[in-house]
């Protein structure tokens, strides 16, 4: 497993001082200037992945719920593996970083653990390592994605063994790309939330995810409780596209309606809400985990990464 970035050790220990000191509670910090070094970006990515998988989010892998082919420990190993590759995001094309993250993750865990995270964090990491406001730099990064980026991203998707590759669609990842990565994502934006992020400059992450996380932390929720509420907020507004691919759009909408019901009951903030959350979680854990809101979990990770590099968390 790769252990070092181009500028030094990039592991969870490098961000322990501000990230691991208290996982129960964390004050909300205003976004501001931050030294976005390669190591700090790597550490933010690692901690974002760890915080995401360590929260007891409904239907996902958590400390108390493994899947048949992937364990919580696999997710932790994958979380550490992403850091060194994202530390190098400024030195190579976005597509190459996506592929490198997937390759590192496959070396750390036996299943597809980080494809969605690779696709979301590669542009964010590159933007974070450039001067200027994060979302402004992200928009500029996304605008220049080209065919070479698409070629590498297609290879990453094939390597990860993502579901749905048997379906013939425009800009099929099994074929040589003929358009840039952003244009390819635009063709899938109506059916895939991660693809939609590429053409909206990460609207779900910045306009839904970040405000939801800031509000939860500002209200005094513990970090892991805030992550659960963040997950429910995103899921309530955007039907999970992994569920839609596995079980259809109607199933995905029913799961989103379930998230709205949990929030209406109080979510992590009340006894009734926590009971509703447990029931909702149980309803998603059918054999095969086909109702796992995995795309939502990836969007949660992207939100946490933004919050960490912007010093909101």
C-alpha positions in Angstrom: 0.0 0.0 0.0 1.4 3.4 -0.8 2.4 5.4 2.3 3.9 8.6 1.2 2.9 11.7 -0.7 5.4 13.7 -2.6 6.1 15.9 0.4 6.1 13.5 3.3 4.0 11.1 5.3 0.3 11.2 4.4 -1.7 9.1 6.9 -4.4 9.7 9.4 -1.8 10.7 12.0 -0.9 13.8 10.1 -4.3 15.3 10.7 -4.8 14.0 14.2 -4.3 17.3 15.9 -7.4 18.9 14.5 -9.4 16.0 13.3 -9.1 13.1 15.8 -8.9 15.0 19.0 -12.6 14.7 19.6 -14.8 12.8 17.2 -17.8 13.3 19.4 -18.0 17.1 19.2 -16.4 19.6 16.9 -17.0 23.4 16.9 -18.1 24.9 13.6 -15.4 27.0 12.1 -16.0 29.7 9.5 -14.5 28.9 6.1 -11.3 30.8 5.7 -7.8 30.7 4.3 -6.0 27.4 4.9 -2.6 26.1 4.0 -3.7 23.5 1.4 -0.5 21.5 1.2 -0.4 18.1 -0.5 -0.3 16.4 3.0 -3.2 18.4 4.4 -5.3 17.5 1.4 -4.4 13.9 1.7 -5.2 13.9 5.4 -8.5 15.6 4.8 -9.5 12.9 2.3 -8.5 10.2 4.7 -10.4 11.7 7.6 -13.4 12.4 5.5 -13.6 8.7 4.5 -13.1 7.5 8.0 -15.7 9.9 9.4 -18.2 8.8 6.8 -17.9 5.1 7.3 -17.7 5.4 11.1 -21.1 7.0 11.4 -24.0 4.6 11.8 -25.7 5.7 8.6 -28.8 3.7 7.4 -28.1 0.9 5.0 -24.3 1.5 4.7 -21.2 -0.3 6.0 -20.6 1.0 9.5 -18.7 -0.2 12.6 -21.6 -2.5 13.4 -22.6 -3.6 9.9 -20.3 -5.4 7.4 -21.4 -6.6 3.9 -20.7 -10.1 2.7 -17.8 -8.9 0.4 -16.6 -5.8 2.3 -16.0 -5.1 6.0 -15.6 -1.9 8.0 -11.9 -2.7 8.3 -11.7 -2.9 4.5 -13.2 0.6 4.3 -10.6 1.9 6.8 -7.8 0.4 4.8 -9.2 2.0 1.7 -9.6 5.3 3.4 -5.9 5.4 4.2 -5.0 4.3 0.7 -6.6 7.3 -1.0 -4.5 9.9 0.8 -1.2 9.6 -1.0 -2.8 9.5 -4.4 -4.9 12.6 -3.8 -1.8 14.3 -2.5 -0.5 14.1 -6.0 -3.6 15.6 -7.6 -1.9 18.8 -8.7 0.8 16.9 -10.5 -1.3 14.9 -13.0 -4.6 15.0 -14.8 -7.9 14.4 -12.9 -8.6 11.2 -14.7 -5.2 9.8 -13.8 -5.9 10.6 -10.1 -9.2 8.8 -10.3 -7.5 5.7 -11.7 -4.7 5.9 -9.2 -7.1 6.1 -6.3 -9.1 3.1 -7.5 -5.9 1.1 -8.1 -4.7 1.9 -4.5 -8.1 1.0 -3.1 -8.1 -2.3 -4.9 -4.8 -3.0 -3.4 -6.1 -2.4 0.1 -9.5 -4.1 -0.1 -11.0 -6.9 -2.2 -14.1 -5.1 -3.5 -15.1 -1.8 -5.0 -14.8 0.5 -2.0 -13.8 3.9 -3.5 -14.9 4.4 -7.1 -17.5 7.1 -6.3 -15.1 8.7 -3.8 -12.3 8.7 -6.4 -14.6 10.4 -9.0 -15.7 13.0 -6.5 -12.5 13.8 -4.7 -10.1 13.8 -7.6 -11.4 17.2 -9.0 -11.8 18.6 -5.5 -8.3 17.7 -4.4 -6.8 19.3 -7.5 -8.9 22.4 -6.9 -7.9 22.5 -3.3 -4.2 22.5 -4.2 -4.6 25.6 -6.4 -4.9 29.2 -5.3 -8.3 30.8 -4.9 -11.8 29.9 -3.6 -12.3 26.2 -3.6 -15.5 26.1 -5.7 -14.2 28.6 -8.2 -11.1 26.5 -8.7 -13.3 23.4 -8.9 -15.4 24.9 -11.7 -12.2 25.8 -13.6 -10.9 22.2 -13.1 -14.1 20.7 -14.4 -14.3 22.9 -17.5 -10.9 21.6 -18.8 -11.5 17.9 -18.4 -10.6 16.3 -21.7 -10.6 12.9 -23.6 -7.5 11.8 -21.7 -9.3 12.3 -18.4 -12.2 10.3 -19.8 -9.9 7.5 -20.9 -8.4 7.1 -17.5 -11.7 7.5 -15.6 -13.2 4.8 -17.9 -10.3 2.5 -17.0 -11.0 3.2 -13.3 -14.7 2.4 -13.6 -13.8 -0.9 -15.4 -11.2 -1.8 -12.8 -13.6 -1.1 -10.0 -16.2 -3.5 -11.5 -19.0 -0.9 -11.1 -22.5 -2.2 -11.6 -24.5 -1.5 -14.7 -21.6 -2.0 -17.2 -23.7 -4.5 -19.1 -26.1 -1.7 -20.1 -25.5 0.0 -23.5 -25.5 3.8 -23.0 -24.1 6.8 -24.7 -20.3 7.1 -24.1 -20.0 3.5 -22.9 -17.1 3.1 -20.5 -16.2 -0.2 -22.3 -15.4 1.8 -25.4 -12.7 4.3 -26.3 -13.9 7.8 -25.3 -14.7 10.4 -28.0 -15.5 13.3 -25.7 -14.1 14.9 -22.6 -14.9 13.6 -19.1 -17.3 16.4 -18.3 -19.2 15.9 -21.5 -19.4 12.2 -20.8 -20.7 12.9 -17.3 -23.3 15.3 -18.7 -24.8 12.4 -20.8 -25.3 10.5 -17.5 -26.3 13.4 -15.3 -30.0 12.6 -15.3 -29.4 9.0 -14.0 -26.3 9.4 -11.8 -25.8 11.9 -9.0 -22.0 11.8 -9.2 -22.1 12.6 -12.9 -24.5 15.4 -12.1 -22.0 16.9 -9.7 -19.5 17.3 -12.6 -21.9 19.4 -14.6 -23.3 21.5 -11.7 -20.0 22.3 -10.0 -21.0 20.0 -7.2 -24.4 21.5 -6.4 -25.4 18.7 -4.0 -22.1 18.9 -2.2 -21.9 22.7 -1.8 -25.6 23.7 -1.8 -27.2 20.8 0.1 -24.4 18.9 1.9 -22.2 21.7 3.4 -25.2 23.8 4.7 -26.7 20.6 6.3 -23.4 19.7 8.0 -22.8 23.2 9.2 -26.3 23.5 10.6 -26.1 20.1 12.4 -22.7 21.0 14.0 -23.9 24.5 14.8 -26.8 23.0 16.7 -24.4 21.0 18.8 -24.7 17.6 17.4 -21.8 15.2 17.9 -19.8 14.8 14.7 -21.0 11.2 14.0 -24.6 12.3 14.6 -24.1 15.2 12.3 -22.8 12.9 9.6 -25.9 10.7 10.0 -28.1 13.8 9.7 -26.1 15.0 6.7 -26.7 11.6 5.0 -30.4 11.7 5.7 -30.6 15.3 4.3 -28.9 14.4 1.0 -30.8 11.2 0.7 -34.1 12.9 1.3 -33.5 15.3 -1.5 -31.7 13.1 -4.1 -32.8 9.5 -4.6 -29.7 7.3 -4.4 -28.5 6.3 -7.9 -26.8 3.1 -6.7 -30.2 1.9 -5.5 -31.8 3.1 -8.7 -29.3 1.0 -10.8 -29.9 -2.1 -8.6 -33.6 -1.9 -7.8 -35.1 0.8 -10.1 -36.1 4.5 -9.7 -39.3 3.7 -7.8 -37.3 1.8 -5.1 -34.8 4.7 -4.9 -37.6 7.2 -4.4 -39.2 5.1 -1.7 -35.9 5.1 0.2 -35.7 8.9 -0.1 -39.2 9.1 1.2 -38.1 6.9 4.1 -35.3 9.4 4.9 -37.8 12.2 4.9 -40.0 10.3 7.3 -37.0 9.8 9.7 -36.2 13.5 9.6 -39.8 14.4 10.2 -39.7 12.2 13.3 -36.7 14.1 14.6 -33.9 12.0 13.2 -30.9 11.7 15.5 -32.2 14.6 17.6 -35.1 12.9 19.3 -36.0 9.5 20.8 -38.8 9.0 18.3 -36.5 10.0 15.5 -33.8 7.5 16.6 -36.4 4.7 16.7 -37.5 5.6 13.2 -33.9 5.7 12.1 -33.3 2.1 13.5 -36.4 0.9 11.7 -35.4 2.6 8.5 -31.9 1.1 8.7 -33.3 -2.4 9.2 -35.6 -2.0 6.1 -32.5 -1.3 3.9 -30.5 -4.3 5.0 -32.1 -6.9 2.7 -30.0 -9.8 1.4 -27.4 -8.5 -1.0 -27.6 -5.0 0.3 -29.4 -3.8 -2.9 -30.9 -0.9 -0.9 -27.5 0.4 0.2 -27.5 4.1 -0.4 -23.9 4.0 -1.6 -23.9 7.0 -3.8 -25.2 9.1 -0.9 -22.3 7.9 1.2 -19.9 9.1 -1.5 -21.6 12.5 -1.5 -21.3 12.6 2.3 -17.6 12.0 1.9 -17.2 14.8 -0.6 -19.1 17.2 1.8 -16.8 16.2 4.7 -13.7 16.7 2.5 -14.9 20.2 1.6 -15.7 21.0 5.3 -12.2 19.8 6.3 -10.2 21.6 3.7 -12.2 24.8 4.3 -11.7 24.4 8.1 -15.4 24.2 8.9 -14.8 20.9 10.7 
